[in-house]
Amino acid sequence: MTDLPRRAVTRTAKLASLPIGMAGRVTLGLGRRIGGRPAEAVAAEIQRQTADQLFRVLGELKGGAMKFGQALSVLEAALPEDLAAPYRATLTKLQEAAPPLPSARVHAVLAAQLGSDWRDLFESFDDVTPAAAASIGQVHRAVWSDGTDVAVKIQYPGAGKALLGDFNQLARLGRVLAPLAPGLEIRPILDELRDRITEELDYRLEADSQSGFALTYDGDPDILVPKVVHGTDQVLVTEWIEGTPLSKVIADGTREERNHAGMMFARFLFSGPERAGMLHADPHPGNYRIMPDGRLGVLDFGAVNRLPDGLPSSIGRLLTLAAHGDADTLEDGLREEGFIRAGIDIEPGDLLDYLAPFVEPLQHESFHFTREWMRGQAQRIGDPRSQAYWLGVRLNVPPSYLLIHRVWLGGLAVLCQLDAEGAFGAELARWVPGFRQDD
């Protein structure tokens, strides 16, 4: 058996162990309930054991499994505190770390992509320890031939095949995740990630996206995007930037640092479509740094939603209607855009009740995002006993809005992780055409 098939079998076995392990724990739990243990205690134990196995296995894999783990790590703010707390550190690691590629394989990729004399392109290259390792590639620090400090992003050999295989296996994870976050729809996340993976594997396309952002924000007082130095299909060389990872601000930042990071993060997400004609579509903390001068440094432009005309013009209008409580006009607008399909009857008042907590941050001069707020929303719309749940399952997200929806949901989760407070409604009104915070 060659190395590639053997690795594929190992990956498949690890992923397949997740539903098998879950089934075993459920069976064991049923036995303990028959033996007299309280149902709540048994359920909590199954949740913890499942989370432990899930995060451990995902952390050992690259490719789609790692990508999926990173998506979950952003949403950890929505998990119940008694479940999220023990694994928060593990989830954070998924945002920035994965087992590194050996030096010999790094050299092979560089030789294939840059030529056998690739070392002549650099004054120095740290090929011993990668500066970062994530889902489909790892980053090495180096100095370009002109003396520029650079980050060299190298795609893992066989990443494309591994990603497709991972997604087929991860489709089986819906049952496993049910006890972790009831109501969380896994399939749309997987479908969206699969749709974008071809773009993420093309580093030339990423170089084009990053260059566009870098040009737009060149000299900006709030946002820093590293310039592209060189790029091929599987190697991307960009300027190196130093800064404090957003995950560190989340872990132990001061109140001032949290608020500032939250505002810079929101400013970048909201302003991208209007200024650059693109939406950065991978809003997990591992992609952001707070620079010594206070600017937000932004990394990884593999996932980008191209919006040459900016956000759909309806978004600002619909948000305004929801924030101002215009239920009838809001329903008409949602039907027109495809959020409510033909034949679906919804009471306008119930629609406002469903959306009210989500537009709450836009109705106040200042709003404080917290994990408690995020968990409350997740529980409200994820509980099949609630009216909000049944209204939510009747709503539709049109394909043109799906990625925007996912990015904004991930952005909300990051703001809640930051525990950030600020004038986010005014910031959205600044960049989203058609949205009015006040009458």
C-alpha positions, 0 to 999 in steps of 0.5 A: 500500500502506498503512502497516499492510500494508507493516509486516506484509509487512516483519515477515513477510519478516524472520521468514521470513528466519530459516529461509531463512538457516539453510538457506543456512548448512547448505548452505554448511557441508556444502560446507566439510565436503566441502572438509575442514573438521572437522564440529565446527568447521563446526557451531559456525560454523553455530550462531554465525551462526544465533544472530546472525541470530536474535537480531538479527531478534527484537530489531528486532521487537515483538509475538510475536517480541519476546515469544518472544525474551524467553522465550529470553533467560530460558533462555540459562543452559541454552545451551552456554557457547561459544554463549551467551557471545558473545550474552549481552549481546544476549539481555539487551537483549531483556529490556528494550529494543525500538525505541520508538514515535514521539511522534506515535503515542504521543499518538494512543493517549493521546488515543483512550484518555484523551480529547483533553485527556489532558495535563490528567491529568498535571503533566508527561509525558516523550513524547520518550524512553520509559523502557522499550520491550518486546514489546507496549507501551512505558513513559513517565515522567510526573507525575500530576495529584496529584504522584505520579511514575508510569509510563505503559504504552502499548500499541502500535497494532495489537499484537493483529494483529501478535502473531497474525501473529508466532505463525504465523510463529514456528511455523516456528522449530523447525528453526532453533533445533535447532542452538542448543539440541538438545532444547528444545521450542519448540512448547509455549512458543509455544502457552503464549504464544498462550494468554496473549496475549489477557489481556496485551492487556487492560490493564484485566485487568492493572490488576486483577491488579496491584492484587491483588498490590499490596494483598497485598504492601502494607507487605511488608518484602521485596516492593514492587508499584507501585499502579495509578493509572489504567487503560484497555484500552490505557493503564495508569498505575502508581506509578513505582519506582526500583531496580537492574534485575535484569539489572544484578545478573546482569551485575556484582552482588557475591556478597551482592547476587546471593544477596539478589536470588535469595532475594527473587525466589524468595520472590515466585514461591513466595509469590504463589499462597499469599498473592495467589491468583496466580502472576506468569507472566513471570519474566524479569529485565526485570520486577524491580528491587532497591530501595535498601532491599533490597526486590524491586520487581516490574513487568508483571502482564500474564501472571498465572496465577490460582490462587484456591486456591493451587498444586495441593495435589499439587505439594508432596506430589509434590516431597516424595516425589521429594526423599525418594526414595519412587519407588513412591508418586511414580509412583502420584502422577504417574499420578494427576495425569496426568504419566504417561499410561495405557499408559506403562510407567516404572521407578520407579527410572529416574524418581527418577534423572531427577528427582534433579538437579531436586530436589537444590536442595530437599534441601540446607540451602543450594544454589548455582544456576549456569549450569553446573548448568543447562546440565548438566540441559539437556544431560542431558535433551536428548541423544537418546543418554541414558536421561533424554531418552527417559524425559522424552519419555514424560512429560506435562505436564497443561494445569493445570500447564503455566504453572506448569511454565514459570514455575518453569523460567524461575525456575530459569534466572534463579536460575542467571543470578544465580549465587545461593546460599541456603536455597531448599528452606526457602523453598519449604517455607514457601510451598508446601503439602504440601512437607516438606524434612526427614523 
